[in-house]
Amino acid sequence: MTINFENEYGEIPELAPEALARQVISGALDHLDCPYEAQVSLLLVDDAEIHRLNLAHRGVDRPTDVLSFPMTEYRQPGDFTMFEEESVGCFDPDSGELLLGDIVLSMDRVLAQAKEYGHSVRREYAFLIVHSVLHLVGYDHMEKDEAEEMERIQEEILNELNILREESL
């Protein structure tokens, strides 16, 4: 697995952000039974930058916690069998890895939401990465049943990684 990690935010004393991101992304893909080595880009930014990106890409004039930019549309969320039939443009020609997409994460939001929800920065950071990985492989939460499925899978992954909601500040 390749994570193209870039931290534009700066030092985050509570975290080893690259190592934790690698653990969480790997755990999420293992949980989803992804049969391929994968590649993900993760960019850590502040609220001002994610606000700019949210406006540019989604037309939403406010900061958000995380943005996901999938490389592929999935017929069914988390169904990797489609790549057996059609793989054009889905794999890195040099590494052979499945190109999942890009994640942009606002560390300002991670810190604020961890405090707001009363759990650790580590938990919030991991939660948002899992959430975004699920978006990269086709999951969404626009409909109630989709949201419930996504929430269930997120909790399963975080529990398997022993990153629990009960982690306090």
C-alpha positions in Angstrom: 0.0 0.0 0.0 1.2 3.5 -0.8 0.0 6.5 1.1 1.1 9.8 -0.5 1.1 11.8 2.7 1.4 15.6 2.9 1.1 17.7 6.0 0.5 21.3 5.2 -1.0 21.9 8.7 2.2 21.6 10.8 3.0 19.8 14.0 0.3 17.8 15.7 1.7 16.8 19.1 -1.1 14.4 20.0 -0.5 12.3 16.9 1.9 10.5 14.7 -0.4 11.3 11.7 1.3 9.4 8.9 1.8 6.2 10.9 -1.8 6.3 12.2 -3.2 7.1 8.7 -1.3 4.1 7.3 -2.7 1.8 10.1 -6.3 3.1 9.6 -6.3 2.9 5.8 -4.8 -0.6 5.8 -7.3 -1.7 8.5 -10.2 -0.3 6.5 -9.1 -2.0 3.3 -8.6 -5.3 5.1 -12.0 -5.1 6.6 -13.5 -4.5 3.2 -11.6 -7.4 1.7 -9.8 -5.3 -0.9 -7.9 -7.9 -2.9 -5.5 -5.3 -4.3 -2.6 -3.3 -3.1 -3.9 0.3 -3.1 -2.8 3.8 -3.3 -4.3 6.8 -1.4 -3.3 10.4 -1.2 -3.8 12.1 2.2 -3.4 15.9 2.6 -3.7 17.6 6.0 -4.7 21.2 5.9 -6.3 24.0 8.0 -9.9 25.3 7.9 -9.0 28.1 5.4 -7.6 25.7 2.9 -10.4 23.1 3.2 -12.9 26.0 2.9 -11.3 27.1 -0.3 -11.4 23.5 -1.7 -15.0 22.9 -0.5 -16.1 26.0 -2.4 -14.1 25.2 -5.5 -15.1 21.5 -5.8 -18.5 21.4 -4.1 -19.8 24.9 -4.3 -20.1 25.0 -0.5 -18.9 28.2 1.1 -17.7 26.9 4.4 -15.0 24.7 5.9 -15.7 21.0 6.3 -13.9 18.2 8.2 -13.0 16.0 5.3 -13.2 15.9 1.5 -13.0 12.7 -0.5 -12.1 12.5 -4.2 -12.6 8.9 -5.5 -10.8 7.9 -8.6 -13.4 5.3 -9.6 -17.2 5.0 -9.5 -18.3 1.7 -8.0 -21.3 -0.2 -9.2 -21.8 -1.4 -5.6 -20.0 0.1 -2.6 -16.9 -1.8 -1.7 -17.4 -4.3 -4.5 -13.9 -4.8 -6.1 -15.0 -7.6 -8.5 -15.7 -5.0 -11.2 -12.0 -4.6 -11.6 -11.7 -8.2 -12.8 -13.7 -7.1 -16.0 -12.6 -3.5 -16.5 -9.4 -2.1 -15.1 -8.6 0.7 -17.5 -7.3 3.7 -15.6 -7.9 2.2 -12.2 -4.4 0.9 -11.6 -1.1 2.8 -11.3 0.9 1.6 -14.4 4.2 1.7 -12.4 3.2 0.0 -9.1 0.1 -1.9 -10.2 -1.7 -0.5 -7.2 -5.4 0.2 -7.3 -5.8 4.0 -7.3 -8.4 4.8 -4.7 -8.3 8.6 -4.7 -7.5 11.6 -2.5 -8.5 12.6 1.0 -8.2 16.2 2.3 -8.5 16.5 6.1 -8.9 19.7 8.1 -6.9 19.3 11.3 -8.6 22.4 12.7 -11.9 20.4 12.4 -10.3 17.2 13.8 -9.1 19.1 16.9 -12.4 21.0 17.4 -14.6 17.9 16.9 -12.6 15.8 19.2 -13.2 18.4 21.9 -16.8 18.8 21.0 -17.5 15.0 21.0 -15.4 14.4 24.1 -13.0 11.9 22.7 -9.4 11.8 21.7 -7.8 13.6 18.7 -6.6 10.1 17.6 -10.2 8.8 17.6 -11.5 11.8 15.5 -8.6 11.6 13.1 -9.0 7.9 12.6 -12.8 8.2 12.3 -12.6 10.8 9.5 -10.0 8.7 7.6 -12.2 5.6 7.8 -15.2 7.7 6.7 -13.3 9.0 3.7 -11.9 5.6 2.7 -15.5 4.3 2.6 -16.3 7.2 0.3 -13.3 6.4 -1.9 -14.7 2.8 -2.4 -18.3 3.9 -3.2 -20.1 4.2 0.1 -22.3 7.2 0.7 -24.7 8.5 3.3 -27.3 10.4 1.4 -30.1 8.0 2.1 -31.0 6.7 5.6 -30.1 3.0 4.8 -26.8 4.1 3.2 -26.0 6.2 6.3 -26.8 3.3 8.7 -24.6 0.9 6.7 -21.8 3.3 6.5 -22.0 4.0 10.3 -22.0 0.3 11.1 -18.9 -0.4 8.9 -17.1 2.6 10.3 -17.6 1.4 13.9 -16.6 -2.2 13.0 -13.3 -1.0 11.5 -12.5 1.3 14.4 -13.4 -1.4 16.9 -11.1 -3.9 15.0 -8.3 -1.3 15.2 -9.1 -0.8 18.9 -9.7 2.9 18.4 -12.7 3.3 20.6 -15.2 6.1 21.1 -14.4 6.0 24.8 -10.9 7.3 24.3 -11.0 10.6 26.2 -9.1 13.8 25.6 
